[in-house]
């Protein structure tokens, strides 16, 4: 059962397609002060964000298991990942699990310290948490690639995704 209802979609910015979904999810992570490689989903179908409430959802074609090489941890992403975001924090997270020993543990919250300590903390519903270096979740993006991904550039039309906001959205330069 999806947590994303038609009522939620009516107030959301929604983007369809993998390329635009990848771009928007990374932009959102950067906007709230979290590392851009935190949500390495594949074959994204839909990315939505309700700015008023901070509700975010990401849908992909099939579940993904990703290994964060710098810390050696496997993380599982369901076909639908939802959360509420605020500066430095993802809360009420669904659809994400991390492997600890032989068990897959559900993650409920992800946050960075304020003031910045260079650590990012992952918390489970029971309140237990573990911290890692923020750098383990950052992806290096060349400046030329970032400029090519900006809306209105010649490569934007062939990005493979179509933006379909439920209401008009002004892009910030």
N, CA, C and O of each residue as an XYZ file, in Angstrom:
692
protein
N       0.835     -1.182      0.000
C       0.000      0.000      0.000
C       0.883      1.249      0.000
O       1.798      1.368      0.814
N       0.614      2.143     -0.882
C       1.389      3.358     -1.021
C       0.980      4.394      0.023
O      -0.203      4.545      0.327
N       1.957      5.100      0.564
C       1.681      6.181      1.504
C       1.354      7.479      0.770
O       0.933      8.458      1.388
N       1.549      7.485     -0.552
C       1.336      8.683     -1.355
C      -0.086      8.665     -1.906
O      -0.410      7.879     -2.796
N      -0.921      9.536     -1.370
C      -2.321      9.603     -1.796
C      -2.500     10.689     -2.857
O      -1.613     11.514     -3.073
N      -3.648     10.675     -3.506
C      -3.956     11.709     -4.501
C      -4.014     13.082     -3.842
O      -3.660     14.084     -4.463
N      -4.453     13.134     -2.599
C      -4.509     14.398     -1.864
C      -3.104     14.975     -1.670
O      -2.895     16.179     -1.823
N      -2.157     14.119     -1.336
C      -0.768     14.560     -1.175
C      -0.221     15.026     -2.512
O       0.423     16.072     -2.592
N      -0.474     14.252     -3.567
C       0.028     14.604     -4.900
C      -0.510     15.948     -5.388
O       0.169     16.660     -6.129
N      -1.724     16.291     -4.975
C      -2.340     17.542     -5.427
C      -1.555     18.770     -4.979
O      -1.628     19.813     -5.629
N      -0.806     18.669     -3.882
C      -0.036     19.798     -3.348
C       1.464     19.656     -3.567
O       2.252     20.352     -2.928
N       1.865     18.759     -4.466
C       3.279     18.417     -4.595
C       3.895     18.853     -5.915
O       3.212     19.072     -6.915
N       5.206     18.969     -5.873
C       6.017     19.064     -7.090
C       6.325     17.615     -7.441
O       6.889     16.896     -6.617
N       5.970     17.169     -8.640
C       6.167     15.776     -9.027
C       6.982     15.730    -10.312
O       6.724     16.480    -11.254
N       7.963     14.843    -10.337
C       8.811     14.670    -11.513
C       8.802     13.196    -11.895
O       8.918     12.318    -11.040
N       8.662     12.939    -13.198
C       8.604     11.570    -13.706
C       9.833     11.280    -14.551
O      10.257     12.113    -15.353
N      10.408     10.085    -14.366
C      11.559      9.658    -15.150
C      12.812      9.586    -14.302
O      12.953     10.316    -13.321
N      13.722      8.701    -14.684
C      14.918      8.449    -13.902
C      15.858      9.656    -13.837
O      16.292     10.036    -12.750
N      16.173     10.255    -14.972
C      17.175     11.320    -14.985
C      16.747     12.527    -14.159
O      17.514     13.020    -13.332
N      15.530     12.999    -14.379
C      15.049     14.150    -13.611
C      14.858     13.770    -12.141
O      15.099     14.597    -11.260
N      14.434     12.543    -11.862
C      14.281     12.074    -10.484
C      15.607     12.043     -9.744
O      15.690     12.458     -8.589
N      16.647     11.547    -10.414
C      17.990     11.534     -9.814
C      18.441     12.963     -9.510
O      18.926     13.256     -8.416
N      18.274     13.843    -10.493
C      18.690     15.234    -10.345
C      17.964     15.900     -9.175
O      18.596     16.528     -8.326
N      16.646     15.763     -9.132
C      15.848     16.427     -8.099
C      16.119     15.854     -6.706
O      16.138     16.601     -5.728
N      16.330     14.540     -6.606
C      16.608     13.958     -5.284
C      17.949     14.459     -4.753
O      18.074     14.736     -3.560
N      18.951     14.579     -5.621
C      20.258     15.108     -5.198
C      20.161     16.586     -4.820
O      20.773     17.027     -3.847
N      19.387     17.348     -5.599
C      19.188     18.765     -5.277
C      18.518     18.921     -3.916
O      18.899     19.789     -3.131
N      17.525     18.088     -3.636
C      16.819     18.163     -2.357
C      17.766     17.840     -1.199
O      17.781     18.541     -0.188
N      18.554     16.775     -1.354
C      19.506     16.424     -0.297
C      20.474     17.580     -0.033
O      20.768     17.901      1.119
N      20.959     18.194     -1.097
C      21.876     19.337     -0.944
C      21.162     20.501     -0.255
O      21.731     21.151      0.622
N      19.907     20.761     -0.655
C      19.119     21.855     -0.090
C      18.926     21.710      1.422
O      18.938     22.705      2.146
N      18.749     20.476      1.900
C      18.528     20.279      3.337
C      19.827     19.982      4.096
O      19.799     19.725      5.300
N      20.969     20.019      3.389
C      22.263     19.881      4.061
C      22.714     18.457      4.307
O      23.509     18.212      5.215
N      22.219     17.503      3.511
C      22.644     16.107      3.642
C      23.462     15.706      2.421
O      23.332     16.329      1.367
N      24.303     14.677      2.540
C      25.151     14.277      1.413
C      24.338     13.794      0.210
O      23.321     13.119      0.370
N      24.798     14.149     -1.002
C      24.047     13.879     -2.222
C      23.989     12.409     -2.622
O      23.194     12.055     -3.492
N      24.791     11.551     -2.029
C      24.794     10.134     -2.381
C      23.996      9.261     -1.426
O      24.114      8.036     -1.455
N      23.195      9.877     -0.591
C      22.455      9.157      0.451
C      21.334      8.277     -0.102
O      20.973      7.278      0.521
N      20.786      8.630     -1.250
C      19.660      7.879     -1.834
C      20.022      7.404     -3.248
O      19.545      7.972     -4.230
N      20.851      6.381     -3.357
C      21.301      5.913     -4.682
C      20.293      4.971     -5.348
O      20.600      3.808     -5.610
N      19.103      5.478     -5.614
C      18.071      4.656     -6.234
C      18.340      4.493     -7.729
O      18.994      5.330     -8.351
N      17.825      3.406     -8.289
C      18.019      3.119     -9.706
C      16.665      3.057    -10.394
O      15.660      2.717     -9.771
N      16.641      3.384    -11.671
C      15.406      3.315    -12.471
C      14.236      3.999    -11.775
O      13.160      3.420    -11.627
N      14.462      5.238    -11.352
C      13.401      5.988    -10.675
C      12.266      6.289    -11.641
O      12.486      6.652    -12.796
N      11.059      6.130    -11.142
C       9.870      6.425    -11.943
C       9.237      7.755    -11.537
O       8.665      8.457    -12.370
N       9.344      8.097    -10.246
C       8.642      9.270     -9.744
C       9.368      9.835     -8.535
O       9.879      9.098     -7.693
N       9.401     11.152     -8.470
C       9.997     11.862     -7.343
C       9.029     12.987     -6.989
O       8.683     13.794     -7.851
N       8.589     13.051     -5.735
C       7.641     14.079     -5.340
C       8.029     14.754     -4.043
O       8.663     14.149     -3.179
N       7.636     16.034     -3.910
C       7.998     16.814     -2.737
C       6.886     17.814     -2.437
O       6.489     18.590     -3.305
N       6.381     17.789     -1.191
C       5.400     18.764     -0.717
C       6.157     19.722      0.204
O       6.427     19.398      1.361
N       6.492     20.885     -0.307
C       7.310     21.839      0.463
C       6.656     22.265      1.776
O       7.349     22.443      2.777
N       5.342     22.430      1.789
C       4.645     22.906      2.990
C       4.819     21.967      4.175
O       4.939     22.422      5.313
N       4.835     20.656      3.919
C       4.933     19.680      5.013
C       6.299     19.007      5.089
O       6.640     18.409      6.110
N       7.086     19.100      4.013
C       8.379     18.421      3.964
C       8.275     16.964      3.531
O       9.272     16.242      3.566
N       7.081     16.514      3.120
C       6.907     15.127      2.706
C       7.555     14.886      1.347
O       7.359     15.653      0.404
N       8.334     13.802      1.266
C       9.041     13.433      0.036
C       8.776     11.966     -0.253
O       8.698     11.151      0.666
N       8.635     11.623     -1.543
C       8.572     10.223     -1.930
C       9.378     10.010     -3.194
O       9.456     10.874     -4.067
N       9.971      8.835     -3.263
C      10.738      8.398     -4.428
C      10.250      7.010     -4.788
O      10.163      6.136     -3.925
N       9.931      6.799     -6.056
C       9.495      5.482     -6.507
C      10.465      4.989     -7.568
O      10.873      5.735     -8.458
N      10.827      3.712     -7.452
C      11.693      3.090     -8.450
C      11.035      1.811     -8.942
O      10.130      1.282     -8.297
N      11.492      1.315    -10.085
C      10.853      0.152    -10.708
C      10.978     -1.109     -9.877
O      10.036     -1.898     -9.809
N      12.133     -1.316     -9.238
C      12.340     -2.510     -8.416
C      13.230     -2.154     -7.237
O      13.960     -1.164     -7.295
N      13.185     -2.945     -6.165
C      14.036     -2.662     -5.000
C      15.524     -2.667     -5.382
O      15.939     -3.370     -6.303
N      16.304     -1.878     -4.666
C      17.731     -1.754     -4.925
C      18.515     -2.070     -3.657
O      18.135     -1.653     -2.563
N      19.607     -2.806     -3.810
C      20.547     -3.001     -2.708
C      21.845     -2.327     -3.128
O      22.375     -2.603     -4.204
N      22.353     -1.446     -2.280
C      23.535     -0.656     -2.603
C      24.567     -0.805     -1.493
O      24.217     -0.797     -0.313
N      25.837     -0.941     -1.866
C      26.906     -1.031     -0.869
C      27.670      0.291     -0.847
O      28.250      0.707     -1.850
N      27.659      0.936      0.309
C      28.452      2.142      0.501
C      29.889      1.689      0.758
O      30.217      1.239      1.856
N      30.734      1.809     -0.250
C      32.082      1.257     -0.232
C      32.942      1.791      0.917
O      33.690      1.027      1.527
N      32.849      3.076      1.220
C      33.733      3.676      2.230
C      33.482      3.151      3.639
O      34.367      3.218      4.492
N      32.273      2.624      3.891
C      31.975      2.081      5.221
C      31.643      0.589      5.163
O      31.472     -0.051      6.201
N      31.552      0.033      3.944
C      31.293     -1.397      3.771
C      29.908     -1.847      4.209
O      29.745     -2.990      4.636
N      28.911     -0.980      4.115
C      27.552     -1.310      4.559
C      26.610     -1.484      3.379
O      26.610     -0.692      2.436
N      25.796     -2.555      3.454
C      24.744     -2.775      2.473
C      23.482     -2.061      2.937
O      23.133     -2.091      4.117
N      22.803     -1.418      1.988
C      21.550     -0.738      2.291
C      20.533     -1.132      1.236
O      20.845     -1.174      0.046
N      19.321     -1.418      1.675
C      18.237     -1.834      0.799
C      17.218     -0.703      0.675
O      16.816     -0.099      1.670
N      16.809     -0.429     -0.566
C      15.805      0.601     -0.844
C      14.617     -0.070     -1.513
O      14.773     -0.693     -2.563
N      13.423      0.045     -0.920
C      12.206     -0.547     -1.468
C      11.782      0.198     -2.730
O      12.401      1.196     -3.099
N      10.737     -0.278     -3.386
C      10.256      0.396     -4.591
C       9.698      1.779     -4.267
O       9.658      2.647     -5.139
N       9.269      1.991     -3.030
C       8.806      3.316     -2.603
C       9.513      3.703     -1.311
O       9.471      2.974     -0.320
N      10.163      4.864     -1.340
C      10.842      5.413     -0.165
C      10.130      6.719      0.165
O       9.971      7.579     -0.702
N       9.701      6.869      1.415
C       9.028      8.109      1.825
C       9.690      8.657      3.088
O      10.328      7.922      3.843
N       9.526      9.961      3.298
C      10.048     10.582      4.512
C       9.536     12.012      4.613
O       8.898     12.537      3.699
N       9.832     12.615      5.738
C       9.644     14.048      5.934
C      11.039     14.627      6.088
O      11.867     14.083      6.820
N      11.301     15.734      5.397
C      12.631     16.334      5.459
C      12.565     17.716      6.081
O      11.555     18.414      5.993
N      13.657     18.089      6.705
C      13.859     19.418      7.274
C      15.365     19.645      7.262
O      16.117     18.695      7.043
N      15.825     20.853      7.488
C      17.269     21.091      7.410
C      18.070     20.132      8.297
O      17.872     20.062      9.510
N      18.982     19.396      7.649
C      19.870     18.484      8.352
C      19.255     17.183      8.814
O      19.897     16.432      9.550
N      18.018     16.887      8.402
C      17.333     15.722      8.965
C      16.314     15.118      7.991
O      15.596     15.828      7.288
N      16.280     13.771      7.978
C      15.223     13.001      7.330
C      14.555     12.227      8.456
O      15.223     11.490      9.181
N      13.238     12.385      8.610
C      12.533     11.691      9.692
C      11.346     10.917      9.136
O      10.925     11.139      8.001
N      10.814     10.010      9.941
C       9.700      9.139      9.536
C      10.012      8.445      8.205
O       9.164      8.370      7.316
N      11.213      7.953      8.091
C      11.690      7.295      6.878
C      11.052      5.914      6.729
O      10.980      5.152      7.693
N      10.592      5.598      5.523
C      10.089      4.253      5.225
C      10.775      3.743      3.968
O      11.161      4.525      3.100
N      10.925      2.420      3.876
C      11.459      1.810      2.665
C      12.969      1.678      2.612
O      13.513      1.320      1.568
N      13.669      1.960      3.722
C      15.131      1.866      3.732
C      15.575      0.984      4.898
O      15.157      1.182      6.039
N      16.437      0.000      4.585
C      16.980     -0.892      5.605
C      18.487     -1.008      5.421
O      19.004     -0.880      4.311
N      19.178     -1.251      6.526
C      20.630     -1.434      6.498
C      20.963     -2.798      7.088
O      20.320     -3.246      8.038
N      21.967     -3.454      6.523
C      22.320     -4.783      6.999
C      23.345     -4.686      8.125
O      24.412     -4.093      7.965
N      23.006     -5.273      9.251
C      23.885     -5.366     10.413
C      24.040     -6.842     10.737
O      23.067     -7.510     11.087
N      25.249     -7.346     10.621
C      25.530     -8.761     10.785
C      24.646     -9.566      9.822
O      24.856     -9.494      8.611
N      23.684    -10.313     10.314
C      22.828    -11.117      9.439
C      21.416    -10.554      9.303
O      20.574    -11.160      8.641
N      21.145     -9.404      9.922
C      19.801     -8.846      9.949
C      19.681     -7.577      9.122
O      20.616     -6.781      9.045
N      18.510     -7.396      8.500
C      18.189     -6.135      7.850
C      17.425     -5.287      8.860
O      16.353     -5.680      9.322
N      17.974     -4.127      9.203
C      17.412     -3.244     10.220
C      16.742     -2.047      9.536
O      17.359     -1.373      8.711
N      15.484     -1.792      9.883
C      14.754     -0.644      9.331
C      15.322      0.653      9.883
O      15.545      0.781     11.087
N      15.555      1.619      8.991
C      16.010      2.944      9.415
C      14.811      3.869      9.533
O      13.907      3.827      8.699
N      14.798      4.705     10.564
C      13.671      5.606     10.797
C      14.059      7.064     10.644
O      13.219      7.896     10.301
N      15.332      7.385     10.896
C      15.753      8.781     10.876
C      17.225      8.873     10.484
O      18.031      8.006     10.823
N      17.555      9.938      9.767
C      18.934     10.212      9.368
C      19.168     11.694      9.633
O      18.357     12.531      9.238
N      20.272     12.024     10.300
C      20.530     13.438     10.567
C      22.022     13.729     10.701
O      22.826     12.849     11.008
N      22.360     14.995     10.459
C      23.719     15.474     10.664
C      23.693     16.396     11.874
O      22.672     17.009     12.184
N      24.830     16.482     12.548
C      24.922     17.311     13.752
C      24.957     18.793     13.406
O      25.444     19.187     12.346
N      24.432     19.603     14.315
C      24.497     21.049     14.198
C      25.006     21.580     15.519
O      24.296     21.461     16.518
N      26.198     22.161     15.585
C      27.088     22.507     14.481
C      27.717     21.261     13.850
O      27.844     20.223     14.499
N      28.108     21.379     12.575
C      28.642     20.230     11.840
C      29.856     19.583     12.516
O      30.809     20.257     12.907
N      29.786     18.262     12.639
C      30.894     17.504     13.233
C      31.551     16.604     12.194
O      32.545     15.938     12.483
N      30.986     16.586     10.965
C      31.506     15.689      9.939
C      30.921     14.294     10.042
O      31.367     13.384      9.344
N      29.922     14.109     10.908
C      29.279     12.806     11.113
C      27.818     12.864     10.682
O      27.162     13.901     10.779
N      27.326     11.721     10.202
C      25.913     11.559      9.890
C      25.415     10.375     10.712
O      26.092      9.351     10.801
N      24.246     10.512     11.307
C      23.720      9.497     12.215
C      22.473      8.844     11.624
O      21.597      9.514     11.077
N      22.417      7.509     11.752
C      21.285      6.707     11.294
C      20.639      6.100     12.524
O      21.308      5.457     13.334
N      19.334      6.303     12.664
C      18.625      5.840     13.852
C      17.516      4.865     13.447
O      16.849      5.052     12.430
N      17.335      3.824     14.263
C      16.263      2.851     14.024
C      15.060      3.218     14.881
O      15.189      4.035     15.793
N      13.882      2.630     14.610
C      12.690      2.982     15.393
C      12.839      2.801     16.905
O      12.188      3.514     17.668
N      13.669      1.874     17.350
C      13.855      1.640     18.788
C      14.709      2.722     19.447
O      14.866      2.726     20.668
N      15.263      3.640     18.651
C      16.056      4.729     19.205
C      17.548      4.516     19.161
O      18.306      5.458     19.394
N      18.002      3.302     18.869
C      19.436      3.052     18.755
C      19.952      3.704     17.486
O      19.225      3.826     16.500
N      21.232      4.130     17.514
C      21.775      4.814     16.344
C      23.241      4.492     16.148
O      23.915      3.978     17.040
N      23.709      4.806     14.965
C      25.113      4.637     14.616
C      25.517      5.802     13.718
O      24.753      6.222     12.849
N      26.731      6.323     13.937
C      27.214      7.457     13.151
C      28.381      7.052     12.260
O      29.166      6.165     12.593
N      28.470      7.731     11.114
C      29.525      7.495     10.129
C      30.008      8.848      9.607
O      29.339      9.861      9.811
N      31.161      8.875      8.936
C      31.603     10.127      8.320
C      30.664     10.531      7.177
O      30.261      9.685      6.379
N      30.320     11.803      7.098
C      29.462     12.314      6.029
C      30.086     12.012      4.671
O      29.369     11.736      3.709
N      31.395     12.063      4.585
C      32.102     11.855      3.311
C      31.827     10.483      2.696
O      31.995     10.318      1.488
N      31.410      9.496      3.493
C      31.126      8.156      2.973
C      29.872      8.145      2.095
O      29.627      7.176      1.377
N      29.085      9.212      2.151
C      27.828      9.262      1.414
C      27.795     10.374      0.375
O      26.738     10.684     -0.176
N      28.956     10.976      0.107
C      29.020     12.044     -0.876
C      29.491     11.503     -2.211
O      30.365     10.639     -2.278
N      28.893     12.029     -3.278
C      29.281     11.660     -4.635
C      29.912     12.890     -5.276
O      29.330     13.974     -5.263
N      31.095     12.716     -5.831
C      31.758     13.818     -6.527
C      31.077     14.032     -7.870
O      30.943     13.100     -8.662
N      30.651     15.260     -8.121
C      30.044     15.595     -9.401
C      30.865     16.710    -10.035
O      31.018     17.781     -9.447
N      31.392     16.465    -11.227
C      32.166     17.506    -11.899
C      31.297     18.734    -12.180
O      30.105     18.603    -12.455
N      31.892     19.919    -12.111
C      31.155     21.160    -12.336
C      30.525     21.203    -13.724
O      29.412     21.705    -13.879
N      31.222     20.685    -14.735
C      30.685     20.692    -16.104
C      29.408     19.864    -16.180
O      28.462     20.251    -16.867
N      29.368     18.727    -15.481
C      28.193     17.859    -15.476
C      27.035     18.583    -14.791
O      25.897     18.510    -15.256
N      27.315     19.277    -13.697
C      26.266     19.997    -12.987
C      25.677     21.087    -13.865
O      24.459     21.265    -13.878
N      26.504     21.822    -14.597
C      26.020     22.887    -15.465
C      25.157     22.308    -16.581
O      24.170     22.928    -16.976
N      25.511     21.130    -17.097
C      24.746     20.501    -18.172
C      23.386     20.019    -17.687
O      22.466     19.860    -18.490
N      23.244     19.785    -16.391
C      21.991     19.270    -15.845
C      20.996     20.367    -15.469
O      19.863     20.062    -15.096
N      21.395     21.632    -15.559
C      20.498     22.706    -15.170
C      19.334     22.821    -16.146
O      19.517     22.635    -17.349
N      18.133     23.127    -15.642
C      16.981     23.286    -16.531
C      17.235     24.376    -17.564
O      17.872     25.390    -17.278
N      16.729     24.148    -18.760
C      16.884     25.144    -19.809
C      18.119     24.971    -20.654
O      18.294     25.701    -21.630
N      18.992     24.024    -20.317
C      20.171     23.792    -21.134
C      19.828     22.834    -22.248
O      18.776     22.195    -22.223
N      20.696     22.731    -23.212
C      20.400     21.921    -24.389
C      20.242     20.440    -24.053
O      19.544     19.729    -24.775
N      20.862     19.956    -22.988
C      20.737     18.542    -22.652
C      19.471     18.250    -21.856
O      19.121     17.084    -21.674
N      18.772     19.289    -21.373
C      17.592     19.093    -20.535
C      16.459     18.380    -21.276
O      15.770     17.546    -20.688
N      16.263     18.693    -22.540
C      15.163     18.090    -23.296
C      15.343     16.600    -23.485
O      14.356     15.871    -23.575
N      16.580     16.128    -23.548
C      16.822     14.710    -23.755
C      17.119     13.973    -22.474
O      17.696     12.887    -22.518
N      16.751     14.517    -21.343
C      17.108     13.914    -20.064
C      16.340     12.628    -19.772
O      16.710     11.887    -18.862
N      15.286     12.353    -20.521
C      14.549     11.116    -20.291
C      13.482     11.249    -19.229
O      12.825     10.262    -18.899
N      13.289     12.433    -18.684
C      12.270     12.630    -17.673
C      11.433     13.837    -18.010
O      11.892     14.748    -18.700
N      10.219     13.849    -17.531
C       9.312     14.952    -17.789
C       8.859     15.498    -16.451
O       8.332     14.762    -15.616
N       9.062     16.771    -16.251
C       8.596     17.389    -15.019
C       7.112     17.651    -15.144
O       6.642     18.170    -16.156
N       6.381     17.288    -14.110
C       4.944     17.512    -14.124
C       4.488     17.981    -12.757
O       3.813     17.241    -12.041
N       4.850     19.213    -12.383
C       4.420     19.681    -11.072
C       2.912     19.862    -11.043
O       2.294     20.241    -12.038
N       2.335     19.584     -9.883
C       0.896     19.729     -9.713
C       0.517     21.203     -9.703
O      -0.642     21.549     -9.933
N       1.470     22.058     -9.443
C       1.262     23.496     -9.497
C       2.526     24.120    -10.053
O       3.556     23.456    -10.166
N       2.448     25.382    -10.397
C       3.603     26.042    -10.997
C       4.740     26.138     -9.980
O       4.517     26.451     -8.811
N       5.942     25.867    -10.436
C       7.118     25.894     -9.576
C       8.119     26.832    -10.190
O       8.452     26.696    -11.368
N       8.608     27.781     -9.425
C       9.645     28.671     -9.922
C      10.994     28.081     -9.585
O      11.266     27.736     -8.435
N      11.839     27.968    -10.596
C      13.196     27.471    -10.377
C      14.043     28.575     -9.794
O      13.960     29.723    -10.230
N      14.849     28.244     -8.823
C      15.770     29.216     -8.229
C      17.093     29.113     -8.946
O      17.606     28.014     -9.156
N      17.647     30.237     -9.319
C      18.912     30.238    -10.049
C      20.077     30.059     -9.117
O      21.225     30.035     -9.562
